Amino acid sequence: MKIRPALTVLTCAVALALSGCNLVGGSSDAGNAADKVTVTVALVPDPPGASEFYRQQFDEFEKANPGIAVKVVENPSDQQLNAVELMFQQNRAPDVFRAQDDGMDRMAARGWVAPLDEFVTPEFLKRFPEGSMDPATSGLHRDGKLMSLPLVWGPWSSLRVFLYNEDLLKKSGFDNPPKTWADLERMAAKITADGHGKYFGYAPTAAKAPAAEMLAGTAVPYSVAASGIDFRTGKPATSSPGLVEAVELHRRMQAAKVMMPGWESWDGSRAFKEFAAGKLAMYPTPPWHVAEVRKLSPEIKLGITGLPVPAAGRGAYLARNKSFSPLWSMSSQSAHKAESWKVMDFLASDAFHKAYYQKFGTLTALEGAWKAEAEKNPDQAAILKVAAETLRRAPNPALASKGGQAITQALAAKPDLKYTDAAVSSIVKNQPFAPAAAQLDKDLQTFLDKTSADLAAKGQEGSAKDLTFAGWDPLKDFTPGG
């Protein structure tokens, strides 16, 4: 799923949320709206072209369902949850809305998400890969109830790939991409030097240097960078050597002026634009960048491979801790739940998923809609190969227990305890990361102790033991209860 800010849309979105209007409106035969039930859908207009795509799709839906009109409200990706919250607070809640990943939990905690179980049929569940809708591991269920529907392929949200420009690598004498972090540092320095300011060897993907977390995912359990906690022990672990070295690697390249200048202000689209323009030789990324590079530069010699690993060897695989990421939810305040479900059923249909794949090249939750075609596409086949080689199932406390859900939600509400800002500061100011990481671990432990005590005082579950999966090996697939 693509995430990109859009300031101009933000201004409109907040105003529209306040007014209850929409940016995109209904279909062209809105003159008959009085005879129809109107279902309001709040979504995010990404990737580029999504506004027109969704309108066209909903027009097709309305032709097949003449008693329903779909009204679309667009929100920018970086403010989507705030805008939807505002709509609820203004008593203008949408019937169907996009709340991605832990955003769904944020909405559910306020009682704004309706369970979908009363609408689900065996035929509906058969659309998804076998076993993927198990309430214990789907990622869409809470307390055994289906609370959301997915859009993208399960591994799509977790997978990270490494892109490289074959021509730029060859200019500097490299026939293959880096296999280790040491290779990456050495190759990036050579390419940047050979570029003489016209192109550069590497960039950390965007302003928050997400590349550090991506590379760290090959060295330490995913939970260390994601939450600061090692799920093998339930203890703070920001100062784990693998995460510290991932940050230090970027600090060294920044200090040596190896990385492309200006990355500190990049939005989520800048890296693929620079890469497509031939100004950036290598970077790690979510897989959706691949299609964007191809759109901008169809003939570029694009290499797609797995992330480089520490010179000492891989310490962890990328984590797949649920079958799907939540995306579409129904409002608990909707006065038209049956009609809203018809819209959601359409958004989870084979026809919609085929259309989405063909338009955007995104691998969607219904594999039958794209798999045969994707296996014939060199770029998408490479993505599938990297996924098979580098992803493994991992534990998810939020799905494992109520206590785990409570403690992970509390952590998600404290972004200042995550390593990100300290890491960027370390990289930009050329200061060692280890002291900051050690302080974060102390702060995390204090927070965990207090949160556990507060939950216990309320008679609720939630402690470090709910974050502990002692038998988990991040180099193997995790089996819940195994």
N, C-alpha and C positions, 0 to 999 in steps of 0.2 A: 504494500500500500504506500502510495506516495504522500509525502508530507511536504507542503510548501506554503509559506506565508503569502498573504496577499493583502497589503495594507488598504488598498482601495476598497476591497470587498469587505474588510473588517469594519470600516466606517459605516458602510451600508448595512452590514449584518446587525450591528448593535442597534442602529436606528430602526431597522426593520423588526428586530426582536421586540423593541419597545412599542412599535406601532402595530405589530402583528401582520404587516404586509409581507410580500415575498418578492425576491429578485427576479425569479424566472416565471412565475405565474402558472396558470393552468393551460389547458389545451386551447386550440383555436376556436372550438365550439363552446366556449365558456358561457355563451348566451343562454345555454340550456341548463346552467348550473343549478337553477332553482329546483329542477327535477332530479337532481343527483345528490348523492352523499359525497361530500368533499373530504378526502383524506390528505392531511398535510404531512409532507415528508421533509424533514430537516436533514440536509446532507452537506457534504464538502465537495466543491467542484474541482476535484483533482482525480486523475492527472489532467494535463491540458486537453481540452476538448470534452471534458466530462459534462459541462453544462448542457451542451447540445445533445450529447449522447443520452443523458438521463431523460431529457425532454422527449427525444424521439422514442425512447423505450416506453415511457409512460403514455405517450400518444398511442402506441400499439396496445398497451394494456387497456386503455380506455375504450378502444374499438372493440376489444373482446369482452369488456365489462361496462356496457353503456350506462349502468346506473351509478358508476363511481367516477368522480373527477379527482385527479391528483394535483395538488398544489405544492409546489416546490419552494422551500426556503433554503438559500445557500449560506453557509457559514464558512469563514476561512479556517484552515486546518489548525492553526495555532490558537484559535479562540473558539473552536467549535463547542467545547463543553461549557465555557462561560456563557456563550450565546444561547445554548439550549437551556441552561439553568435559568437564564433571565426570562426566557419564554415561559417556563413553568412558574416562575415567581410572579409574572405579569398575568397569570391565568390565561395564557395563550399557548398552552403546551401543544407541540406537534403530536400527531397520532403515531408516526413512525420517525425514528431519529437515529442518526449515526453516533454511536458512543464507542470508540475504539479501545481495545485492550482494557486497562484498568479504569478507563473512563466509564465503562458500563457499571463497574462496582461503585464508582462515585455516584452515579445516578440511582442505582439500586439502593444504596445506603439511605437515600432520601425518600425511598418508597415510590419512585417515579417509573419503575420498570415492571411491566406486566408479565407474569409467566405465560408461556406459549403452549403448554402441554395440552390444553383442551382442544387445540386446533391441529395438533400433529397426528398424522396417520402413519401406519407402517409403510405405505407407498412413499410418503414424503421422506422418511428416514432412509429408505433404500437408495435415494439419490446420492447419498454421501458414501465415501469409502467404508468398507466393512469395519466395524468396531470403532469408527471415529466419533460416533455420537453416544458413546458410553458416558453416562453422567459423571462417572468418577474421573474421567480423563479428557472429556471433550473440550473443556475450557469455556464452554457456553452455558453450563449448568451451575447453579448455586443451590446448595441444600437439596439437591436432587431434582430441581426444577429447571426447565429450559428457559433461559432468560435472554438469549440473543441468537442471531443467525450470522454465519460467517460470509465473507465474500471471497477471500483469497485462499489459495492452497495452504494447507497446514504449515509446511516448512517455509513458505514464502516469508513469513514474518520473522523467523529465527535465522534464516540463512544469510550468510555474508560471503561475498565472493571477492576475488582480487582481479582487477582489470589492469591490463597493460597494453601499451601501444607497441606492437611488434617492430614497426619501423624505427621508432625512437630507440628501442633497446638495441637493435642491430647497429645503429649508427655509433653506439658506444661499445660495440663488440660483444653484446650479450645475445645468445641464441635462445635463452630460456628465462622465464621469470624467476624471481628469488624464491628459494625454498625455506630459508631461515631469516630471522630478523637481522642477523649479521649480513647476509647477502643483500637484504633490502637496503640497509644503511650504506653499504659499499656501492651498490649499483646506483642508488639514488644520487649519491655524491658525484659519481662519474658522469651520469647523464646531465645533471644540473651544470656541472663544469663545462661539458661539451656543448650545452645549449646556449651559452654566452648570453643569457637573459632572454632568449627567444622561446625557450621551453625549459621545463623543470622536471626533475626526477620524481617528485613525490609531493603530496599534500595530505593533510589529515582529514580530508573529506568535507568538513564544515567547521563553523566557528567554534563549536564546543569540542572539537577534536575527537569525534566519535571513533576515529580510527584507533585510538589508544584502547578503548574498550573492545573493539573488534579483535585486535591482535591479542589482547589479554585473554580473550576467550579461548585461545589455543594453549594457554599456560596454566590458568587457574579455573576452578569451577565457575560457571557463569554467574552464580549468585554473588560472587565476591565483587565484581564490577557493577552488577545490577543493583545490589542492595547493601553492599559492604559486609555481608554475612557469608561465612562458609557453611553451606548447608550440610556438610559432613559433621560439623561440630556444633553448629548453632551459635558460634562465637564471631565477633567482629574480626575482619581479616583484610581490611583495606591495605594494610602494610604487608600483605603477602608479596614475596619477592617477584612473582610473575607480573602482578599488576604494577608494582613500582618500576620494574624494568621496562614495561610497555610505555610508561610515561617518560622515563628517562631516555629511552630511544628517541622519542619525539623531541625532547628537550635538547639532546645533542644535535639532532638534525636542524632544529631551529637555530641554535647558536652558531652552527656552521653555515647557515644560510643555504641549506640544501633544499628546504621546502619552498613551495611557490609562495611569493610574497602576497600578503593581503588575505590569507585564508582566515584570519581571525574575525573577519566580517562577512564571511560567505554564508549565504542561505543554503537550503537543501538542494538547490538546483545548479549551483555554480560549478561544482566539481565536474559533473558530466558535460557541462558546456565547455569548460576549459579543456577537458580531455578530447571532446569531439573536435575542437578547434586545433588540436595537435600541439597544445601548449603544456600538457601535463602527461607524463609518461606512465605513472602507476598510482593506484590508490585502492583501498578496500572500500566496499560499499554494499548496501542492500541490493538484491538482484534487479530491482526495477530500473536502476540506472542503465542497464544494458539496452533496453528498448529505446530509452531516451537518447543514448549515444547514437544508436543506429538511425533514429529519425533525423538527427542533425548531420550525421556523416555516414551515409550508407556504405561507402567504400573503405572506410578506415579498417586497418588490419588490427582488429580487436582480439586480444587474448583474454580468456576467462578461465581462472583456475582457483584453487583453494588458497586460503590465507597462509602466508609464511608462518613458520612456528619457531619457537626458541631454538637456539643452536644446540642446547642440551636435549632437545626432543620435545614432542608434544606432551603437555601435561593435562590437557582436557580437550574434549570435542565440543563443538558448538551445541547448545542445548535446545532441545525441543521439549518443553515442559507442559505442553497441552496439544490436543489435536488441531484446534483452531483458535484464532484470535476473535473475540467478539466484535461485531460491527453494527448490525441492525437490531434495534430494540423497539418494542411497542410501549407506548405510554400507558401507565396504569390509569390515567385520567381520560383516556380516549372514550368518547361517546359512541364510537363506531368501530368496535374491536373486530367484528366479523369482516367488515370491509377493509380494515387495516391489515388483517391477516391475509386477505386476498392480495394486497400489494406486497406484503412480505413473502408470500408464497411465490409470487412472480419474481421477486428479487433473488429467490433461491431456485429458480427454474433452470432447466437445461438450456432453454432458448436464450435467457438473459445472460447466463454464464458464457455461452458460445459467443454471443455478441460482444461481451466485455473482453474476452480473450482476443477476438479478431480485431477489435478496435485498438486495444492498448498493449497487447502482448503479455498481459499479466496472467499467470497461472492461477486459476480460481479453485474454489473449494470443491466443485464438481469435476473430478478428473476426467470423466467421460466426455466432457465438453471440449477438451483440448489435447489430451495426452498423445493420441496418434499423430496429430499434426505437429506437436511440440518435439516429438522424437525425430522428426525429419528436418527440424530447423536447427542449424549448427549452434547458434547462440543458446537457444533454449535447451538443446540436448546437453550442452556444456553445463548449464545451470543444474539440470537434473543430475548430472554426474557428480558435480561438486556436492550437491545435497546428499547423495547416497554415501559419499566418502567422508563427509565431515560433520554430519549431524547425528546426534544420539539422543534418545529419550532421557529426560532428567526429572528429578522430583519437583513438585510444585506445592509448597505448603498451603497456598490458598485453596487448592483443591483437595488437600489431604485431610484437613480438619477445620472446625470452626475457630479453634485457637490460632491455627496458621493463617486463616483468612483475616482474623482480627489484627494480628501482629504485622502482617504484610501490608494491610491497609494503613496501619499507623505509620509504618516506615515510608510508604509511598507519599504520605502527607508531609514528610520532612525531607525535601530535596536538598536542603543544606547539609544533610548528613552523608550525601553521596559524594564520591570522589571528584566529580566532574569539574566543578569550579576551581578546586584546589589544583587539579591537574593542569588546567589551562593556564592558571596563574604561574605554576611552576615552569611550564613550557615557554610562555611568553617572557617571563622575567628572568629566566635562566637561573632558577633556584631549585635546590634538591627537593624532590617530592617526598622522600621518606619521613622527614619530621612532620609534615602536614598529614601524611597518612596515619602516623602513629597517634596524632591528636584526634583525628577523626575516629579512630578505633575506641579511644577513651570516651569520646562523646557518644558514640553508638552504644557502648556498654551502659553508660548512664541512662540513655534513653530507653534501652531495652528493660533495664531494671525498674525504672519508673512506670513504663507502660504496663509491664506485667503486674506491678503492685496496684496500679489504677484499675486494671481489668479484674483482678482478684477482689478488690474492694467492692466492685459492682456485681460480684458473683459470676463473672464471665471468664471464659478460657482465653489463654494467650500468654505464652512464655517462650523462652529459648528452646525448650524441648519440642515445641511445635515447629521449630525451624531446623530440627536435627534429623538427619537421615544417615545414621552412622554407617550403614552398609553400602552407601552409594560410592561407586567408582566412576568418576567423570570420564573415564576412558571406555566405559561400557554402557549399553542400554540399561536404563533403570526400569524395573518392574514394580509398580505400586504393590506393597504388601509382600514383595518377594524377598 
